[in-house]
C-alpha cells in the first residue's frame, strides 16, 4: 500500500520507523517530515489546513492510507474531509476528536456515560471562573479548554495561584485555547497512560506507559509536552487495565457511536490511579509524544496492517497486537529555554555513536542547515532504548544520551524513577 504520514515530531518519526518495517508498504510519503523521518519516507510539503490540497496529493499519488500524527489536523476535521473523498485514514473525525480539542467536551461526555473522573465546572468568562473556585478545595486544577501543546494545565497550590491562573488564561496566556476554562478537583494518586485502538465499534488494548510532564528532575517545574516516558507501566496491572477498558474506554466508544459520532483511531487515556480506582484525567485523540516512541519500540506486529484494519472498520478481523516483553524508555533532549522560548540552531553531532549503544534516536525538533543537524524546536531528540527491566532500559538510554554532542541541549536524568525505585525494592 502507499501511505502518507502527516507530522514532523518525534511521534511521527517513531511511526515512520515502524511503518517502514511493514512488508505491505510500497510508496511512503511524509509531510512535512523531519531529517529523521527522511530516512524512511519521501518528505513533501503540504498545507494540512488546506484539505483540498491534501486530497489532491492523495489522488495524484494513489495513497491508500493517510496517517495523521498530530492533534491539530484532527481537531480541524482533516480526517473527515479525507473520508468524504473515499480515502482511508487513521484518525478520528472532527466531532469525536473534540475529546482532545475540548476538555469540557470530554468532561461532559464522562458525565453522560458515568465514566469516573474528577468533579469539574466549565467557565466561559473570568468572573464565573473566579466564583467557581469557591466550590473547590486547594490544590485545584485549572485547564485551558482547547489545544495548548500539552501545557495548558496548572495545578494551583494556593487560592492566589488559582486566581492568577484563571486571569492568565482569560488574558490569552494560552491563546484561543484559554477562551474557556475547566476547573477540576485535584486527584491524588499515580498517573499512567493507557492506549486503545478502535474502529468505532471494535476496541483493542494497545499498551501502557508513564510520562514525565514536569521539566525538572523529581517532577518539579512547569508542565511540558513530556520529558520522557517508559512502557509498559507495571502500576497499571492487568486487573486495572481490564477495569479501564470496561469503565472508561468502552463506554466512551459506545457513547460516541450511539450519538452518531463514532470514533476511529487511537484513544490515549491519561489516568490517575486513585484509592478508589482509575479515573480519567484527559483524552488525547492521537498517540502520545513521547509515549508513542516507547510503544513503537516494543510493538512487534505490523503497524500498517493494524492502521488499515482500523480505517476500514475491520479491527475484529486481525490478530491482537503483540508487544516485546522488554521495557522501553525514552529520554527527551530539549533545547535550553524549553518549555519557554527554546534556543534554536544548536548543532547536534554523533547520533550514530548513540545508536551504537543499543538505542534508537528519534528526531523531534531538528533541521538540516548547511549540511549540519541543528535544533529547531523545544523538544529536539528522543533517545529510546529497550531493556529486560526499566532499570536496564534507563541505563542504556542514558549511556546513549551521553554519546550525543548537543551543547545547547538538556534533559532530565531521572526518567523512569518511580519504576526503577520499585525494581530496587522488589
C-alpha positions, 0 to 999 in steps of 0.5 A: 500500500502507499501511505502518507504520514502527516507530522514532523515530531518525534511521534511521527518519526517513531511511526515512520520507523515502524511503518517502514518495517511493514512488508505491505508498504510500497510508496511512503510519503511524509509531510512535512517530515523531519531529517529523521523521518527522511530516512524512511519516507519521501518528505513533501510539503503540504498545507494540512489546513488546506484539505483540498490540497491534501486530497489532491496529493492523495489522488495524484499519488494513489495513497491508500492510507493517510496517517495523521500524527498530530492533534491539530489536523484532527481537531480541524476535521482533516480526517473527515474531509479525507473520508468524504473523498473515499480515502482511508485514514487513521484518525478520528473525525472532527466531532469525536476528536473534540475529546482532545480539542475540548476538555469540557467536551470530554468532561461532559461526555464522562458525565453522560456515560458515568465514566469516573473522573474528577468533579469539574465546572466549565467557565466561559468568562473570568468572573464565573471562573473566579466564583467557581473556585469557591466550590473547590478545595486547594490544590485545584486544577485549572485547564485551558479548554482547547489545544495548548501543546500539552501545557495548558494545565496548572495545578494551583497550590494556593487560592492566589495561584488559582486566581492568577491562573484563571486571569492568565488564561482569560488574558490569552496566556494560552491563546484561543485555547484559554477562551474557556476554562475547566476547573477540576478537583485535584486527584491524588494518586499515580498517573499512567497512560493507557492506549486503545485502538478502535474502529468505532465499534471494535476496541483493542488494548494497545499498551501502557506507559508513564510520562514525565510532564514536569521539566525538572528532575523529581517532577518539579517545574512547569508542565511540558509536552513530556520529558520522557516516558517508559512502557509498559507501566507495571502500576497499571496491572492487568486487573486495572487495565481490564477495569479501564477498558470496561469503565472508561474506554468502552463506554466512551466508544459506545457513547460516541457511536450511539450519538452518531459520532463514532470514533476511529483511531487511537484513544490515549487515556491519561489516568490517575490511579486513585484509592478508589480506582482509575479515573480519567484525567484527559483524552488525547485523540492521537498517540502520545509524544513521547509515549508513542516512541516507547510503544513503537519500540516494543510493538512487534506486529505490523503497524500498517496492517493494524492502521488499515484494519482500523480505517476500514472498520475491520479491527475484529478481523486481525490478530491482537497486537503483540508487544516485546516483553522488554521495557522501553524508555525514552529520554527527551533532549530539549533545547535550553529555554524549553518549555519557554522560548527554546534556543534554536540552531544548536548543532547536534553531532554523533547520533550514530555513536548513540545508536551504537549503544543499543538505542534508537534516536528519534528526531523531534525538533531538528533541521538540516542547515548547511549540511549540519543537524541543528535544533529547531524546536523545544523538544529536539531528540528522543533517545529510546532504548529497550531493556529486560527491566526499566532499570536496564532500559534507563541505563542504556538510554542514558549511556546513549544520551551521553554519546550525543554532542548537543551543547545547547541541549538538556534533559532530565536524568531521572526518567523512569524513577518511580519504576526503577525505585520499585525494581530496587525494592522488589 
